[in-house]
Amino acid sequence: MSADQLRAQLDTLEAQYRALAERQLSLDLTRGKPGTEQVSLSDALDGILEGDYRASNGTDVRNYGGLDGLPEAKALFSKVMGVPESDIVIGGNSSLTLMYSVIDFALNVGLRGAESAWGNSDELKFLCPVPGYDRHFAICEHLGIEMIPVAMDANGPDMDEVERLVSSDPAIKGIWCVPRFSNPTGCVYSEETVERLARLGTIASDDFIVMYDNAYAVHTIDADAPELANIRDYSVKHGTESSVFQFGSTSKVTFAGAGVAFLSSSPANLAAFKQHLGFQSIGPDKVNQLRHVKLLQSPAGIAAHMEKHAALLRPRFAAVLATLENELGDTGMGEWLSPQGGYFISFNTRPGLAQTVVKLAADIGVALTPAGATYPYGNDPEDSNIRLAPSYPSLKDVQATAEAFVICVKLASIRQALA
């Protein structure tokens, strides 16, 4: 496109942008919250126990105790994680709390005794696949753990780089992972990647752990979405069970703020962690655990429930992806993946434009996740990645936001080209 053609297109875009500003929009694609219709799918949780507060083993769930969760909750959610019932702990509503507790325990107490505490070392590092989940990065930053970015592709983290780093630097104590419908790219880790992650314990420092946050294990949008290989099977194969911590929750299955979280690791890790947990709590909310078992019942019940979620999410994702393709598909102004599950669409502008696009959007009333949020310390070296989260707004607002977003991308791109 010639400079004259670009200037003509710029005039049109600036007029469209001014028109959007005059509409005083109030649109938001910032966080991957389930929409009101989605959380309403689980309203049956209210009153589902009908006054029967006895668990299958006779436990009165209204009382103290049961530090590691109800047997029936273990039976159900162990199937989601693909682990034995004996190797899972059922907690409160937040898997993020469990993740923080594991890192804090490893740092200050030690997973395998005081001598194994990371805090004994002068230097601590964590591998962070990017773009990735900002709350993972926030835990490391808060606890003073240095973060090392590792590139992601459609198969997951660059495992050649991961293996090179962990085998050469004993200060690296772990890696963050969101293996299915990764936040924000939506990729599903390949089977080779999963096995290589499980094998890291054979080449890394003795106190290295894989923080495997399988937050979107059951969150498919497309029926033919790829499955995720079972990391526990590979950790057993390679004798590295104690180097892997798996996490999950029902936060985007039932009530986002009142779900059930769970973690799995080796029996030795869980025994140590439960002892540590016993100083924090007398027991989790077992009433809520029993409510969830009654509502979801089985893996088939979970799948049926999640298909109702997918029916609500599908048109929202389709609206954004179709708008991106129709407006930007052959322009070279952006790149993105089309996820088959999860909650996000990861969009890359031309280098140097993500902050500009986010500000242009903000100035007309369209809130986007801050540029750089998907990188450690908020520093995206290319200044290109923007995470879009279309789940919470109405379909009408999702469409309006997507249309406004592409105008901002075009405007920033053409201004850059003319400059």
NORBEL-V771536 format. One record per backbone hydrogen bond with DSSP energy under -0.5 kcal/mol. CO is the residue of the C=O (numbers start at 1). NH is the residue of the N-H. E is the energy in kcal/mol with one decimal. If there is no record, write none. Layout:
((CO & NH & E) (CO & NH & E))
This chain:
((2 & 6 & -2.5) (3 & 7 & -2.6) (4 & 8 & -2.2) (5 & 9 & -2.4) (6 & 10 & -2.5) (7 & 11 & -2.1) (8 & 12 & -1.7) (9 & 13 & -2.5) (10 & 14 & -2.7) (11 & 15 & -1.7) (12 & 16 & -2.2) (13 & 17 & -2.7) (14 & 18 & -2.3) (15 & 19 & -2.0) (16 & 20 & -2.0) (17 & 21 & -2.1) (18 & 22 & -1.9) (19 & 23 & -0.8) (20 & 23 & -0.7) (20 & 25 & -0.6) (21 & 24 & -1.4) (27 & 367 & -3.2) (29 & 389 & -1.2) (31 & 33 & -2.0) (35 & 39 & -2.2) (36 & 40 & -1.9) (38 & 41 & -1.4) (39 & 42 & -1.7) (40 & 43 & -1.6) (42 & 45 & -2.2) (43 & 46 & -1.6) (45 & 47 & -0.8) (45 & 48 & -1.3) (47 & 50 & -1.2) (49 & 52 & -2.4) (51 & 53 & -0.9) (53 & 61 & -2.6) (55 & 58 & -2.0) (59 & 55 & -2.8) (59 & 61 & -0.9) (60 & 63 & -2.0) (61 & 287 & -0.5) (66 & 69 & -1.8) (66 & 284 & -0.6) (68 & 90 & -2.4) (70 & 74 & -2.3) (71 & 75 & -2.5) (72 & 76 & -1.7) (73 & 77 & -2.6) (74 & 78 & -2.0) (75 & 79 & -0.6) (76 & 79 & -0.7) (76 & 80 & -0.9) (77 & 81 & -1.7) (78 & 82 & -1.4) (78 & 83 & -2.3) (84 & 87 & -1.7) (85 & 88 & -0.8) (87 & 265 & -0.7) (89 & 91 & -0.5) (89 & 263 & -2.1) (92 & 261 & -2.7) (93 & 95 & -0.5) (94 & 98 & -1.1) (95 & 99 & -2.5) (96 & 100 & -2.6) (97 & 101 & -2.4) (98 & 102 & -2.2) (99 & 103 & -2.3) (100 & 104 & -2.9) (101 & 105 & -2.5) (102 & 106 & -2.8) (103 & 107 & -2.2) (104 & 108 & -2.6) (105 & 109 & -2.4) (105 & 110 & -3.2) (106 & 118 & -2.7) (107 & 119 & -2.4) (110 & 113 & -1.1) (113 & 112 & -0.5) (113 & 116 & -2.0) (114 & 117 & -1.4) (117 & 120 & -1.9) (118 & 121 & -2.4) (124 & 146 & -1.9) (125 & 173 & -3.0) (125 & 174 & -0.5) (126 & 148 & -2.9) (127 & 176 & -2.0) (128 & 150 & -1.8) (130 & 152 & -1.3) (132 & 134 & -0.5) (133 & 136 & -0.8) (133 & 137 & -1.5) (134 & 138 & -2.1) (135 & 139 & -1.4) (136 & 140 & -1.5) (137 & 141 & -2.6) (138 & 142 & -2.6) (139 & 143 & -2.0) (140 & 144 & -0.5) (140 & 145 & -2.8) (141 & 144 & -0.9) (144 & 146 & -0.6) (146 & 126 & -2.3) (147 & 149 & -0.5) (148 & 128 & -2.7) (150 & 130 & -2.8) (151 & 158 & -2.3) (153 & 156 & -1.6) (154 & 188 & -0.5) (155 & 190 & -1.8) (156 & 153 & -2.2) (157 & 159 & -1.3) (158 & 162 & -2.3) (159 & 163 & -2.7) (160 & 164 & -2.0) (161 & 165 & -2.5) (162 & 166 & -2.7) (163 & 167 & -1.8) (164 & 168 & -0.8) (165 & 168 & -0.7) (165 & 169 & -1.4) (169 & 172 & -1.7) (171 & 125 & -2.3) (171 & 173 & -0.6) (173 & 209 & -2.2) (174 & 127 & -2.9) (175 & 211 & -2.8) (176 & 129 & -0.6) (177 & 213 & -2.7) (179 & 181 & -0.5) (179 & 189 & -3.0) (182 & 184 & -0.7) (182 & 186 & -3.4) (186 & 340 & -0.5) (187 & 182 & -2.8) (190 & 194 & -2.4) (191 & 195 & -2.4) (192 & 196 & -2.4) (193 & 197 & -2.3) (194 & 198 & -2.2) (195 & 199 & -1.7) (197 & 200 & -1.2) (198 & 201 & -0.6) (199 & 202 & -2.1) (200 & 203 & -1.9) (200 & 204 & -2.1) (205 & 208 & -1.9) (209 & 175 & -1.4) (209 & 211 & -0.7) (210 & 212 & -1.1) (210 & 245 & -2.6) (211 & 177 & -2.2) (211 & 213 & -1.1) (212 & 214 & -1.3) (212 & 247 & -2.3) (213 & 215 & -1.9) (214 & 217 & -1.3) (216 & 219 & -1.1) (218 & 220 & -1.2) (219 & 342 & -2.8) (222 & 225 & -1.7) (229 & 231 & -0.8) (230 & 234 & -1.2) (231 & 235 & -2.4) (232 & 236 & -2.5) (233 & 237 & -2.0) (234 & 238 & -2.0) (235 & 239 & -0.6) (235 & 240 & -3.0) (235 & 241 & -0.5) (236 & 239 & -0.8) (240 & 243 & -2.3) (241 & 244 & -1.3) (241 & 266 & -0.5) (243 & 210 & -3.3) (245 & 212 & -2.9) (246 & 264 & -2.2) (247 & 214 & -1.7) (248 & 262 & -2.6) (250 & 253 & -2.2) (250 & 254 & -2.8) (254 & 256 & -0.6) (255 & 258 & -1.1) (260 & 250 & -1.9) (261 & 91 & -3.2) (262 & 248 & -2.1) (263 & 89 & -2.7) (264 & 246 & -2.9) (266 & 270 & -2.6) (267 & 271 & -2.3) (268 & 272 & -2.0) (269 & 273 & -2.8) (270 & 274 & -2.9) (271 & 275 & -1.7) (272 & 276 & -1.8) (273 & 277 & -3.0) (274 & 278 & -2.0) (276 & 279 & -1.5) (277 & 280 & -1.8) (277 & 281 & -1.8) (282 & 65 & -0.8) (284 & 286 & -1.4) (285 & 289 & -1.5) (286 & 290 & -2.5) (287 & 291 & -2.3) (288 & 292 & -2.2) (289 & 293 & -2.0) (290 & 294 & -2.3) (291 & 295 & -2.1) (292 & 296 & -2.9) (293 & 297 & -2.0) (296 & 298 & -2.8) (298 & 302 & -2.4) (299 & 303 & -2.5) (300 & 304 & -2.3) (301 & 305 & -2.1) (302 & 306 & -2.7) (303 & 307 & -1.6) (304 & 308 & -1.0) (305 & 308 & -0.5) (305 & 309 & -1.2) (306 & 310 & -2.6) (307 & 311 & -2.0) (308 & 312 & -1.0) (309 & 312 & -0.9) (309 & 313 & -2.3) (310 & 314 & -3.0) (311 & 315 & -0.5) (312 & 316 & -0.5) (313 & 317 & -2.5) (314 & 318 & -2.6) (315 & 319 & -2.0) (316 & 320 & -1.8) (317 & 321 & -2.8) (318 & 322 & -2.6) (319 & 323 & -1.8) (320 & 324 & -2.6) (321 & 325 & -2.5) (322 & 326 & -2.9) (323 & 327 & -2.4) (324 & 328 & -2.6) (324 & 329 & -0.6) (325 & 329 & -1.3) (328 & 331 & -1.7) (328 & 332 & -0.7) (333 & 350 & -0.6) (335 & 348 & -3.2) (337 & 339 & -0.8) (340 & 221 & -3.1) (340 & 222 & -2.0) (345 & 347 & -0.6) (345 & 388 & -2.9) (346 & 337 & -0.8) (347 & 349 & -0.5) (347 & 386 & -2.9) (348 & 335 & -2.1) (350 & 353 & -1.4) (353 & 357 & -2.7) (354 & 358 & -2.5) (355 & 359 & -2.2) (356 & 360 & -2.7) (357 & 361 & -2.4) (358 & 362 & -2.4) (359 & 363 & -2.4) (360 & 364 & -0.5) (361 & 364 & -1.4) (361 & 366 & -2.6) (362 & 365 & -1.7) (364 & 25 & -0.7) (365 & 27 & -2.9) (365 & 367 & -0.6) (367 & 29 & -2.9) (370 & 373 & -2.0) (372 & 375 & -1.9) (374 & 131 & -0.5) (374 & 132 & -2.7) (375 & 378 & -2.1) (376 & 379 & -1.9) (378 & 380 & -0.8) (379 & 381 & -0.8) (380 & 383 & -1.5) (382 & 352 & -2.8) (383 & 353 & -0.9) (383 & 354 & -2.8) (384 & 349 & -2.8) (385 & 372 & -0.8) (386 & 347 & -2.8) (386 & 388 & -0.5) (387 & 369 & -0.8) (388 & 345 & -2.3) (394 & 398 & -2.6) (395 & 399 & -2.3) (396 & 400 & -2.2) (397 & 401 & -2.6) (398 & 402 & -2.5) (399 & 403 & -2.2) (400 & 404 & -2.1) (401 & 405 & -2.8) (402 & 406 & -2.1) (403 & 407 & -1.4) (404 & 408 & -2.0) (405 & 409 & -2.4) (406 & 410 & -2.6) (407 & 411 & -2.7) (408 & 412 & -2.5) (409 & 413 & -2.4) (410 & 414 & -2.7) (411 & 415 & -2.1) (412 & 416 & -2.0) (413 & 417 & -2.3) (414 & 418 & -2.6) (415 & 419 & -1.8))
